[in-house]
């Protein structure tokens, strides 16, 4: 491992570079910021060796980009593409993004927004159920969101005009973009030709790495390390039998490489990011949803640990990637699959180990609890949530589920072991101190 030979004074700088590339698989001159690319390029050789050895990842670094090609062991819906306003991409925006990227790959050094829209609109005619009509405001907004995603990552740079002006009125507004072909080329390079796949599961490690044996101890260790850096919490029930004893053995390697520290419990391990440079979600955090999620976590933990609780129901945690794979597979246009080179449809189950059973918490109790929290602290909530208890509950549960503190199921949720670390959360409501008046009223 290369990190073992790095001087102690430079190790912190190296670990920052490691965290940057692990949390941003694409680094450009402007994304995620202007200091990221020089930092990764400074340690390119060492990062390339350690990423390959520890995780089986491939790192490609050029003068203008750094691209990490990870090995995907399981499907994960926790990091969707988002708009500039943090709105999650829908299927139409993803489609426009893919088609815009393809059009940019065929274009020259510059392109106008209307030209790019024309290219995408023409391509949509070949896809059943998809179109881009520039006379519809909803289509223009979705298209501009996809273009904005590309601009944020440096694939295109605004040279003149304004995209929002075009979105408001395509006859009056226009925008001109410079195309960075190196970023366009680096953005989308799947491990397999998509037209050869009947299922999204063909992109997972078990299929993509045919030369690696699943029983290989070195590859098993890499799978465990990948889980540590890709998941908020790694529970032993997530791992295969041969991987469980490796969890405690590989932790020190990941700590040295990332500079993070681990929190170990009997049920699993979590990497704790106090730097704020690797986690995409900070928790606890500010904002009404995050604060209610913290309060709710404490209430759920107290309920689960209540010795007087009767009629406790426990269920195993199911693998959400099974349903996700089915959803994605249902959207694959079979007419585009090139059968002579296509793989056989993958019928393997993605379900994990189902031996551990977790306490089930009913939706009715959750709603009642959030209603009580709203009654107690509602005056400190953002206005949009003060009258939307159900929406607030949904947002809080979604956040806890993403952090793998709970597992959302029909009718409620399963309380996972890591939730206990937030038991006994204390809330302090600050009262605004009245300021003295500049001019006292005459008595």
Residue, then its C-alpha position, 0 to 999 in steps of 0.5 A: x500500500x503506497x500510503x504506508x510510505x508517504x511522509x507523515x507531514x504529507x499524509x494529510x494532503x494525500x488523504x484529502x486527495x483520496x477523499x476528493x476522488x472517492x466522493x467525486x468520481x469525476x474531477x475537472x478544472x471547476x468541479x467540485x472546485x478549482x483546487x480539487x484537480x491540482x490536488x488529485x494530479x499531485x498524488x495521481x501515481x500513488x492514488x492510482x496504485x492504492x485505489x487499484x490495490x484496495x478497491x479494484x478501482x481504476x483511476x485515469x488522470x489527464x491534464x483537465x480531468x480525473x476520472x475514477x471508474x469504480x466497481x459496482x457490487x450492488x445497485x444504489x439509489x441514494x445518490x441521484x442526479x439533482x438540479x441546481x435547486x436540489x430537485x431529483x432528476x426524473x426519467x425525462x431529465x435522465x433521458x435528456x441528459x444521456x441524449x445531450x451527452x451523446x450530441x455533444x460527443x458528435x459536436x465541434x468546439x461550440x454549440x448553442x442551446x437551441x442547436x443542442x435542443x434540436x439534436x436531442x429532439x431529433x434523437x427522441x423521435x427514435x425512442x418510444x414514449x419520449x419527445x422534446x417539444x421546445x414549445x412546451x415550457x415543461x420540456x424546456x425546463x427539464x432540458x435546461x436542468x440536464x444542460x445545467x448538470x453538464x455545465x456544473x461538471x465542466x462538460x460545457x462552459x457558458x460563453x455567451x447568453x443565458x439558458x434561463x432566457x431560452x427556457x422562458x422564451x426560446x424565440x428571444x433567448x439563447x446561450x452559447x457554450x464551449x465544449x470540453x471534449x475531454x470531460x464529455x469523453x470521461x463522463x460516461x464510459x460504462x464497463x459494458x456496451x449497454x446494447x449487450x445487456x438485458x438487465x442492469x445487473x450486467x453492470x455489477x461486479x459479479x458480471x463485469x469482472x469475469x476474470x475475478x473469482x468471487x471466492x478469491x480472498x483478495x477480491x473478497x477483501x476489496x468488496x468489503x473495503x468498497x462497502x466501507x467507502x460507499x455505504x454510510x454503515x456496513x452491517x455484518x448482515x450485508x456481507x457474505x459469510x466469507x466477508x464477515x471476518x474480513x470486516x475488522x481486518x481491512x478497516x485499518x487500510x481504509x482508515x489510513x487511505x482516507x484519514x477517516x476513523x471508524x466506529x465499530x459495533x457488534x452489528x457492523x462498522x461505520x466510517x465517520x467523516x469529521x472532515x466534511x469532504x467525503x460525505x454527501x449528507x451531513x448528519x446531524x445537520x441544520x434545516x427542519x427535515x434534518x432536525x426532525x430526523x434527529x429527534x425522530x431517531x432518538x424517539x425510535x431508539x427509546x421505543x426500541x429499547x423500552x423493556x416494557x414495550x409489548x407486541x414487538x414485531x421483528x422482520x428481516x431487512x430486504x435488499x432494496x436493490x431487487x426492486x430497483x433492478x426490476x424498475x430499471x429493467x422494465x425501462x430497457x428498450x428491448x428493441x435496441x438490444x443487439x442479440x448476437x452479442x447480448x448476454x443471457x437474462x440474469x435471473x439471480x436474486x440480489x437479496x442479502x442475508x435475511x437472518x437478522x430481524x429488526x424491530x418494526x415501527x408502525x407508520x401510525x406511531x411515527x405520524x403521532x410522534x412527528x405530530x407531537x414534535x411539531x406541537x413542541x417545536x413547530x414554531x422553529x420549523x420552516x413555514x412549509x413544514x409547519x402544516x405538513x406533518x405527513x410530508x415532514x415525516x416522509x422527508x425525515x424517514x427518507x433521510x434516515x433511510x439514506x443514512x442506513x439508520x432505518x429501513x423503510x418498508x410498507x406500513x412503517x420502518x425497521x429500526x437498524x442498530x446504528x440508530x442507537x448512537x442518536x438515543x437521548x438527543x437533546x434539543x435546545x430552542x434558542x429564544x431571540x433576545x430582544x434588543x434595546x430600542x434606539x430611542x426610548x419612548x417617553x413615559 
